[in-house]
Amino acid sequence: MPKPHFTEAPAHIRRRIDRARLETTIATPAGQGVMGVRAAGQLAAIETAYREGYDYRPEDVTTPILDQLRELEGAGEIDALARVKVNESIEIRYERRCLSRAAGMRDWAAKPSRWEEAEAAQLERDGAARELALQQRTEEIMASDKRSRAEKTLAAARRKAETEMQ
């Protein structure tokens, strides 16, 4: 069974995901302080959803800067495109990380969770144990039936032998 979408999560988990989305600060590359990166919050939300066992699909990832780049590229505005790439390089990197993380988790989201696998394995073991118990009881009944028939046959043979000997 595939993982449920993060929007289907209980309210307390959705709140955790929403709080993670607000974590938009990262340490500066030189380690001198922090800077705001909107996509860093989105990446944190994606990681929180996965950690809680919920799916965050690539189509759920918002990429305003990458969208802007595509628009500028389509319009042929090379100067504006270069300016956005320079000014928003970290944001672009984080948006791409969000997209690649969401796309990379497709296999994970499609597979059953460990809990679901364990539950299925337990059901299988219970079914096998029930089948074994049923088989054993069937054999006991058959053995008892055979003994009963053998005892009846033995008793009939004994009566016949007694009557012949008289």
Stockholm file with secondary structure:
# STOCKHOLM 1.0

chainA/1-166         MPKPHFTEAPAHIRRRIDRARLETTIATPAGQGVMGVRAAGQLAAIETAYREGYDYRPEDVTTPILDQLRELEGAGEIDALARVKVNESIEIRYERRCLSRAAGMRDWAAKPSRWEEAEAAQLERDGAARELALQQRTEEIMASDKRSRAEKTLAAARRKAETEMQ
#=GR chainA/1-166 SS CCCCBGGGSCHHHHHHHHHHHTCCEEECTTSSSEEECHHHHHHHHHHHHHHTTCBCCGGGCCCHHHHHHHHHHHHTCHHHHHHHHHHTHHHHHHHHHHHHHHHHTHHHHHSCCHHHHHHHHHHHHHHHHHHHHHHHHHHHHHHHHHHHHHHHHHHHHHHHHHHHHC
#=GC SS_cons         CCCCBGGGSCHHHHHHHHHHHTCCEEECTTSSSEEECHHHHHHHHHHHHHHTTCBCCGGGCCCHHHHHHHHHHHHTCHHHHHHHHHHTHHHHHHHHHHHHHHHHTHHHHHSCCHHHHHHHHHHHHHHHHHHHHHHHHHHHHHHHHHHHHHHHHHHHHHHHHHHHHC
//
